[in-house]
Amino acid sequence: MLEMAEKYPEYQFQKHKGYGTKLHYEMIEKYGVSPIHRKTFLKKILGV
């Protein structure tokens, strides 16, 4: 996730490692989903 943190700094992956933390949800809400977000994860939080 540290590599992804460099590629997508706005998501702050270095802080939450991609786990579904409050910060992770806030960043998705603020910036939308990134190309690396798993679709199964998105279904749970966005109802997609």
C-alpha distance matrix in Angstrom:
0.0 3.8 5.3 4.9 6.0 8.7 9.7 9.9 10.8 13.0 10.6 9.5 6.0 6.5 9.5 9.0 5.6 7.0 10.3 13.5 14.4 17.1 14.9 12.6 16.0 17.4 15.0 15.6 19.2 19.3 17.5 17.8 15.4 13.1 13.6 10.4 11.5 13.3 17.1 17.9 15.7 17.5 20.8 20.5 19.8 21.6 24.2 23.5
3.8 0.0 3.8 5.4 4.9 6.5 8.8 9.7 9.6 12.6 11.2 9.2 6.8 5.5 9.2 10.2 7.7 10.0 13.1 16.2 16.4 18.7 15.9 14.4 18.0 18.7 16.1 17.4 20.8 20.3 18.5 19.5 17.6 15.1 15.7 13.0 14.6 16.8 20.5 21.5 19.2 20.7 24.2 23.8 22.8 24.5 27.3 26.6
5.3 3.8 0.0 3.8 5.3 5.2 6.4 8.6 9.6 13.0 12.0 11.1 8.9 8.7 12.5 13.2 10.6 11.9 15.4 18.3 19.0 21.1 18.3 16.3 19.6 20.3 17.2 18.0 21.6 20.9 18.5 19.3 17.1 14.0 14.0 11.7 14.1 16.4 20.0 21.5 19.8 20.9 24.4 24.7 23.7 25.0 27.7 26.5
4.9 5.4 3.8 0.0 3.8 5.3 4.9 5.8 7.7 10.3 9.0 9.0 6.8 8.3 11.5 11.7 9.4 9.5 13.3 15.7 16.7 18.5 15.8 13.4 16.4 17.2 14.0 14.4 18.0 17.5 15.0 15.5 13.3 10.3 10.6 8.4 10.7 13.4 16.8 18.6 16.7 17.5 21.1 21.5 20.4 21.4 24.2 22.9
6.0 4.9 5.3 3.8 0.0 3.8 5.5 5.2 4.9 7.9 7.0 5.9 4.9 5.6 8.8 10.0 8.7 9.6 13.1 15.3 15.4 16.8 13.6 12.1 15.3 15.5 12.3 13.7 17.0 16.0 14.0 15.4 14.0 11.5 12.9 11.1 12.6 15.7 18.9 20.5 18.1 18.6 22.4 22.3 20.7 21.9 25.0 24.2
8.7 6.5 5.2 5.3 3.8 0.0 3.8 5.6 5.4 9.1 9.7 8.8 8.6 8.6 12.0 13.7 12.3 13.3 16.9 19.1 19.1 20.4 17.0 15.6 18.7 18.4 15.0 16.4 19.6 18.0 15.6 17.3 16.1 13.2 14.1 12.9 15.1 18.3 21.4 23.4 21.2 21.6 25.3 25.6 24.0 24.8 27.9 26.8
9.7 8.8 6.4 4.9 5.5 3.8 0.0 3.8 6.1 9.0 9.5 10.2 9.8 11.1 14.2 15.2 13.6 13.6 17.3 19.2 19.8 20.9 17.7 15.7 18.3 18.3 14.6 15.3 18.5 17.1 14.1 15.3 13.8 10.4 10.9 10.4 13.1 16.3 19.2 21.6 19.8 19.8 23.5 24.3 22.7 23.1 26.1 24.5
9.9 9.7 8.6 5.8 5.2 5.6 3.8 0.0 3.8 5.6 6.0 7.6 7.9 10.2 12.5 13.2 12.3 11.8 15.3 16.6 17.0 17.7 14.5 12.5 14.9 14.6 10.9 11.6 14.7 13.3 10.4 11.8 10.7 8.0 9.7 9.4 11.2 14.8 17.4 19.8 17.6 17.2 21.0 21.6 19.7 19.9 23.1 21.8
10.8 9.6 9.6 7.7 4.9 5.4 6.1 3.8 0.0 3.8 5.4 5.5 7.3 8.6 10.5 12.2 12.2 12.4 15.6 16.8 16.4 16.7 13.1 12.2 14.8 13.8 10.3 12.3 14.9 13.0 10.9 13.3 13.0 11.0 13.3 12.8 13.9 17.5 20.2 22.3 19.6 19.3 23.1 23.2 20.9 21.5 24.9 24.1
13.0 12.6 13.0 10.3 7.9 9.1 9.0 5.6 3.8 0.0 3.8 5.6 8.4 10.4 11.2 12.4 13.2 12.6 15.4 15.7 15.1 14.7 11.2 10.4 12.3 10.8 7.3 9.4 11.6 9.2 7.5 10.4 11.0 10.0 13.1 13.2 13.5 17.2 19.4 21.4 18.5 17.7 21.4 21.4 18.7 19.0 22.6 22.0
10.6 11.2 12.0 9.0 7.0 9.7 9.5 6.0 5.4 3.8 0.0 3.8 5.5 8.6 9.0 9.2 9.9 8.9 11.6 12.0 11.7 11.9 8.6 7.0 9.4 8.9 5.4 7.3 10.2 9.1 7.7 9.5 9.3 8.6 11.8 11.0 10.7 14.2 16.5 18.2 15.1 14.7 18.4 18.1 15.6 16.5 20.0 19.6
9.5 9.2 11.1 9.0 5.9 8.8 10.2 7.6 5.5 5.6 3.8 0.0 3.8 5.4 5.7 7.1 8.3 8.8 11.2 12.4 11.3 11.8 8.3 7.8 11.0 10.4 7.8 10.4 13.1 12.0 11.2 13.3 12.9 12.0 14.8 13.4 13.2 16.4 19.2 20.4 17.1 17.3 21.0 20.2 17.9 19.3 22.8 22.8
6.0 6.8 8.9 6.8 4.9 8.6 9.8 7.9 7.3 8.4 5.5 3.8 0.0 3.8 5.3 5.4 4.9 5.7 8.7 10.7 10.6 12.3 9.4 7.8 11.4 12.0 9.6 11.2 14.4 14.2 13.1 14.2 12.8 11.5 13.6 11.3 11.2 14.0 17.2 18.1 15.0 15.9 19.5 18.8 17.1 18.8 22.0 21.8
6.5 5.5 8.7 8.3 5.6 8.6 11.1 10.2 8.6 10.4 8.6 5.4 3.8 0.0 3.8 5.9 5.6 8.3 10.6 13.1 12.3 14.1 11.2 10.6 14.4 14.7 12.6 14.7 17.7 17.1 16.3 17.8 16.6 15.1 16.9 14.5 14.8 17.3 20.6 21.3 18.3 19.6 23.0 22.0 20.4 22.4 25.6 25.5
9.5 9.2 12.5 11.5 8.8 12.0 14.2 12.5 10.5 11.2 9.0 5.7 5.3 3.8 0.0 3.8 6.0 8.4 9.5 11.4 9.7 11.1 8.4 8.9 12.6 12.7 11.5 14.0 16.6 16.2 16.2 17.8 17.1 16.4 18.8 16.4 15.9 18.2 21.3 21.5 18.1 19.3 22.6 21.1 19.2 21.5 24.7 25.2
9.0 10.2 13.2 11.7 10.0 13.7 15.2 13.2 12.2 12.4 9.2 7.1 5.4 5.9 3.8 0.0 3.8 5.4 5.7 7.8 6.7 9.1 7.3 6.7 10.4 11.5 10.8 12.5 15.2 15.8 15.8 16.6 15.5 15.2 17.4 14.8 13.6 15.4 18.4 18.2 14.8 16.3 19.4 17.6 16.1 18.7 21.7 22.4
5.6 7.7 10.6 9.4 8.7 12.3 13.6 12.3 12.2 13.2 9.9 8.3 4.9 5.6 6.0 3.8 0.0 3.8 5.6 8.9 9.3 12.2 10.6 8.8 12.4 14.1 12.7 13.7 16.9 17.6 16.8 17.2 15.3 14.3 15.8 12.6 12.0 13.6 16.9 16.9 13.9 15.9 19.0 17.8 16.8 19.3 22.0 22.2
7.0 10.0 11.9 9.5 9.6 13.3 13.6 11.8 12.4 12.6 8.9 8.8 5.7 8.3 8.4 5.4 3.8 0.0 3.8 6.5 8.1 11.0 9.8 6.9 9.9 12.2 10.8 10.9 14.3 15.5 14.6 14.3 12.1 11.6 13.1 10.1 8.7 10.1 13.3 13.3 10.3 12.1 15.3 14.2 13.3 15.7 18.3 18.4
10.3 13.1 15.4 13.3 13.1 16.9 17.3 15.3 15.6 15.4 11.6 11.2 8.7 10.6 9.5 5.7 5.6 3.8 0.0 3.8 5.7 9.2 9.3 7.0 9.4 12.2 12.0 12.1 14.9 16.7 16.6 16.0 14.1 14.4 16.1 13.1 10.9 11.5 14.1 13.2 9.9 12.2 14.7 12.8 12.2 15.2 17.6 18.4
13.5 16.2 18.3 15.7 15.3 19.1 19.2 16.6 16.8 15.7 12.0 12.4 10.7 13.1 11.4 7.8 8.9 6.5 3.8 0.0 3.8 6.8 8.0 5.8 6.6 10.0 10.7 10.3 12.5 14.8 15.4 14.5 13.2 14.4 16.5 14.2 11.3 11.7 13.5 12.3 8.7 10.4 12.6 10.2 9.0 12.3 14.7 16.1
14.4 16.4 19.0 16.7 15.4 19.1 19.8 17.0 16.4 15.1 11.7 11.3 10.6 12.3 9.7 6.7 9.3 8.1 5.7 3.8 0.0 3.8 5.3 5.1 6.4 8.6 10.0 10.8 12.4 14.2 15.4 15.5 14.9 16.2 18.8 16.6 14.0 15.1 16.9 16.0 12.3 13.5 15.7 13.2 11.3 14.5 17.2 18.9
17.1 18.7 21.1 18.5 16.8 20.4 20.9 17.7 16.7 14.7 11.9 11.8 12.3 14.1 11.1 9.1 12.2 11.0 9.2 6.8 3.8 0.0 3.8 5.5 5.2 6.2 8.7 10.1 10.5 12.2 14.2 14.7 15.0 16.8 19.9 18.4 15.7 17.2 18.6 18.0 14.2 14.5 16.7 14.1 11.5 14.1 17.2 19.1
14.9 15.9 18.3 15.8 13.6 17.0 17.7 14.5 13.1 11.2 8.6 8.3 9.4 11.2 8.4 7.3 10.6 9.8 9.3 8.0 5.3 3.8 0.0 3.8 5.5 5.0 6.2 8.7 9.8 10.4 12.0 13.2 13.6 14.9 18.2 16.8 14.7 16.9 18.7 18.8 15.0 15.1 17.9 16.0 13.2 15.3 18.7 20.0
12.6 14.4 16.3 13.4 12.1 15.6 15.7 12.5 12.2 10.4 7.0 7.8 7.8 10.6 8.9 6.7 8.8 6.9 7.0 5.8 5.1 5.5 3.8 0.0 3.8 5.4 5.3 6.4 8.7 9.9 10.6 10.9 10.5 11.7 14.8 13.2 10.9 13.1 15.0 15.2 11.5 11.7 14.8 13.3 10.7 12.8 16.2 17.1
16.0 18.0 19.6 16.4 15.3 18.7 18.3 14.9 14.8 12.3 9.4 11.0 11.4 14.4 12.6 10.4 12.4 9.9 9.4 6.6 6.4 5.2 5.5 3.8 0.0 3.8 5.5 5.2 6.1 8.6 10.0 9.7 10.0 12.3 15.5 14.6 11.6 13.4 14.4 14.6 10.9 10.2 12.8 11.2 8.0 9.9 13.3 14.6
17.4 18.7 20.3 17.2 15.5 18.4 18.3 14.6 13.8 10.8 8.9 10.4 12.0 14.7 12.7 11.5 14.1 12.2 12.2 10.0 8.6 6.2 5.0 5.4 3.8 0.0 3.8 5.5 5.0 6.1 8.5 9.5 11.0 13.2 16.8 16.4 14.0 16.4 17.4 18.0 14.5 13.3 16.0 14.7 11.2 12.3 15.9 17.1
15.0 16.1 17.2 14.0 12.3 15.0 14.6 10.9 10.3 7.3 5.4 7.8 9.6 12.6 11.5 10.8 12.7 10.8 12.0 10.7 10.0 8.7 6.2 5.3 5.5 3.8 0.0 3.8 5.4 5.0 5.8 7.4 8.7 10.2 13.9 13.6 11.9 14.9 16.3 17.6 14.2 13.0 16.3 15.6 12.4 13.1 16.8 17.2
15.6 17.4 18.0 14.4 13.7 16.4 15.3 11.6 12.3 9.4 7.3 10.4 11.2 14.7 14.0 12.5 13.7 10.9 12.1 10.3 10.8 10.1 8.7 6.4 5.2 5.5 3.8 0.0 3.8 5.4 5.3 4.7 5.5 8.1 11.6 11.8 9.4 12.2 13.0 14.5 11.5 9.6 12.9 12.8 9.6 9.7 13.4 13.5
19.2 20.8 21.6 18.0 17.0 19.6 18.5 14.7 14.9 11.6 10.2 13.1 14.4 17.7 16.6 15.2 16.9 14.3 14.9 12.5 12.4 10.5 9.8 8.7 6.1 5.0 5.4 3.8 0.0 3.8 5.9 5.6 8.0 11.1 14.7 15.3 12.8 15.3 15.4 16.7 13.8 11.4 13.9 13.7 10.0 9.5 13.2 13.8
19.3 20.3 20.9 17.5 16.0 18.0 17.1 13.3 13.0 9.2 9.1 12.0 14.2 17.1 16.2 15.8 17.6 15.5 16.7 14.8 14.2 12.2 10.4 9.9 8.6 6.1 5.0 5.4 3.8 0.0 3.8 6.0 9.2 11.4 15.1 16.1 14.4 17.4 17.9 19.7 16.8 14.5 17.4 17.3 13.7 13.1 16.8 17.0
17.5 18.5 18.5 15.0 14.0 15.6 14.1 10.4 10.9 7.5 7.7 11.2 13.1 16.3 16.2 15.8 16.8 14.6 16.6 15.4 15.4 14.2 12.0 10.6 10.0 8.5 5.8 5.3 5.9 3.8 0.0 3.8 6.6 8.1 11.8 13.2 12.2 15.5 16.2 18.5 16.0 13.7 16.9 17.5 14.4 13.5 17.0 16.4
17.8 19.5 19.3 15.5 15.4 17.3 15.3 11.8 13.3 10.4 9.5 13.3 14.2 17.8 17.8 16.6 17.2 14.3 16.0 14.5 15.5 14.7 13.2 10.9 9.7 9.5 7.4 4.7 5.6 6.0 3.8 0.0 3.8 6.6 10.0 11.6 10.0 12.9 13.0 15.5 13.3 10.6 13.6 14.7 11.8 10.4 13.7 12.7
15.4 17.6 17.1 13.3 14.0 16.1 13.8 10.7 13.0 11.0 9.3 12.9 12.8 16.6 17.1 15.5 15.3 12.1 14.1 13.2 14.9 15.0 13.6 10.5 10.0 11.0 8.7 5.5 8.0 9.2 6.6 3.8 0.0 3.8 6.8 8.1 6.4 9.3 9.7 12.5 10.6 8.2 11.6 13.1 11.0 9.9 12.9 11.4
13.1 15.1 14.0 10.3 11.5 13.2 10.4 8.0 11.0 10.0 8.6 12.0 11.5 15.1 16.4 15.2 14.3 11.6 14.4 14.4 16.2 16.8 14.9 11.7 12.3 13.2 10.2 8.1 11.1 11.4 8.1 6.6 3.8 0.0 3.8 5.4 5.6 9.1 10.5 13.5 12.0 10.5 14.1 15.6 14.0 13.4 16.1 14.2
13.6 15.7 14.0 10.6 12.9 14.1 10.9 9.7 13.3 13.1 11.8 14.8 13.6 16.9 18.8 17.4 15.8 13.1 16.1 16.5 18.8 19.9 18.2 14.8 15.5 16.8 13.9 11.6 14.7 15.1 11.8 10.0 6.8 3.8 0.0 3.8 5.7 8.3 9.7 13.1 12.6 11.5 14.6 16.7 15.9 15.2 17.3 14.8
10.4 13.0 11.7 8.4 11.1 12.9 10.4 9.4 12.8 13.2 11.0 13.4 11.3 14.5 16.4 14.8 12.6 10.1 13.1 14.2 16.6 18.4 16.8 13.2 14.6 16.4 13.6 11.8 15.3 16.1 13.2 11.6 8.1 5.4 3.8 0.0 3.8 6.3 9.0 11.7 10.8 10.9 14.2 15.7 15.2 15.4 17.5 15.5
11.5 14.6 14.1 10.7 12.6 15.1 13.1 11.2 13.9 13.5 10.7 13.2 11.2 14.8 15.9 13.6 12.0 8.7 10.9 11.3 14.0 15.7 14.7 10.9 11.6 14.0 11.9 9.4 12.8 14.4 12.2 10.0 6.4 5.6 5.7 3.8 0.0 3.8 6.4 8.7 7.3 7.2 10.7 11.9 11.4 11.9 14.0 12.4
13.3 16.8 16.4 13.4 15.7 18.3 16.3 14.8 17.5 17.2 14.2 16.4 14.0 17.3 18.2 15.4 13.6 10.1 11.5 11.7 15.1 17.2 16.9 13.1 13.4 16.4 14.9 12.2 15.3 17.4 15.5 12.9 9.3 9.1 8.3 6.3 3.8 0.0 3.8 5.4 5.3 6.4 8.9 10.4 11.1 11.8 13.0 11.3
17.1 20.5 20.0 16.8 18.9 21.4 19.2 17.4 20.2 19.4 16.5 19.2 17.2 20.6 21.3 18.4 16.9 13.3 14.1 13.5 16.9 18.6 18.7 15.0 14.4 17.4 16.3 13.0 15.4 17.9 16.2 13.0 9.7 10.5 9.7 9.0 6.4 3.8 0.0 3.8 5.3 5.0 6.3 8.9 10.1 9.9 10.3 8.1
17.9 21.5 21.5 18.6 20.5 23.4 21.6 19.8 22.3 21.4 18.2 20.4 18.1 21.3 21.5 18.2 16.9 13.3 13.2 12.3 16.0 18.0 18.8 15.2 14.6 18.0 17.6 14.5 16.7 19.7 18.5 15.5 12.5 13.5 13.1 11.7 8.7 5.4 3.8 0.0 3.8 5.4 5.3 6.8 9.2 10.1 9.8 8.8
15.7 19.2 19.8 16.7 18.1 21.2 19.8 17.6 19.6 18.5 15.1 17.1 15.0 18.3 18.1 14.8 13.9 10.3 9.9 8.7 12.3 14.2 15.0 11.5 10.9 14.5 14.2 11.5 13.8 16.8 16.0 13.3 10.6 12.0 12.6 10.8 7.3 5.3 5.3 3.8 0.0 3.8 5.4 5.4 6.7 8.5 9.5 9.4
17.5 20.7 20.9 17.5 18.6 21.6 19.8 17.2 19.3 17.7 14.7 17.3 15.9 19.6 19.3 16.3 15.9 12.1 12.2 10.4 13.5 14.5 15.1 11.7 10.2 13.3 13.0 9.6 11.4 14.5 13.7 10.6 8.2 10.5 11.5 10.9 7.2 6.4 5.0 5.4 3.8 0.0 3.8 5.3 5.3 5.4 6.9 6.3
20.8 24.2 24.4 21.1 22.4 25.3 23.5 21.0 23.1 21.4 18.4 21.0 19.5 23.0 22.6 19.4 19.0 15.3 14.7 12.6 15.7 16.7 17.9 14.8 12.8 16.0 16.3 12.9 13.9 17.4 16.9 13.6 11.6 14.1 14.6 14.2 10.7 8.9 6.3 5.3 5.4 3.8 0.0 3.8 5.7 5.4 4.6 4.5
20.5 23.8 24.7 21.5 22.3 25.6 24.3 21.6 23.2 21.4 18.1 20.2 18.8 22.0 21.1 17.6 17.8 14.2 12.8 10.2 13.2 14.1 16.0 13.3 11.2 14.7 15.6 12.8 13.7 17.3 17.5 14.7 13.1 15.6 16.7 15.7 11.9 10.4 8.9 6.8 5.4 5.3 3.8 0.0 3.8 6.0 5.8 7.7
19.8 22.8 23.7 20.4 20.7 24.0 22.7 19.7 20.9 18.7 15.6 17.9 17.1 20.4 19.2 16.1 16.8 13.3 12.2 9.0 11.3 11.5 13.2 10.7 8.0 11.2 12.4 9.6 10.0 13.7 14.4 11.8 11.0 14.0 15.9 15.2 11.4 11.1 10.1 9.2 6.7 5.3 5.7 3.8 0.0 3.8 5.9 8.1
21.6 24.5 25.0 21.4 21.9 24.8 23.1 19.9 21.5 19.0 16.5 19.3 18.8 22.4 21.5 18.7 19.3 15.7 15.2 12.3 14.5 14.1 15.3 12.8 9.9 12.3 13.1 9.7 9.5 13.1 13.5 10.4 9.9 13.4 15.2 15.4 11.9 11.8 9.9 10.1 8.5 5.4 5.4 6.0 3.8 0.0 3.8 5.3
24.2 27.3 27.7 24.2 25.0 27.9 26.1 23.1 24.9 22.6 20.0 22.8 22.0 25.6 24.7 21.7 22.0 18.3 17.6 14.7 17.2 17.2 18.7 16.2 13.3 15.9 16.8 13.4 13.2 16.8 17.0 13.7 12.9 16.1 17.3 17.5 14.0 13.0 10.3 9.8 9.5 6.9 4.6 5.8 5.9 3.8 0.0 3.8
23.5 26.6 26.5 22.9 24.2 26.8 24.5 21.8 24.1 22.0 19.6 22.8 21.8 25.5 25.2 22.4 22.2 18.4 18.4 16.1 18.9 19.1 20.0 17.1 14.6 17.1 17.2 13.5 13.8 17.0 16.4 12.7 11.4 14.2 14.8 15.5 12.4 11.3 8.1 8.8 9.4 6.3 4.5 7.7 8.1 5.3 3.8 0.0
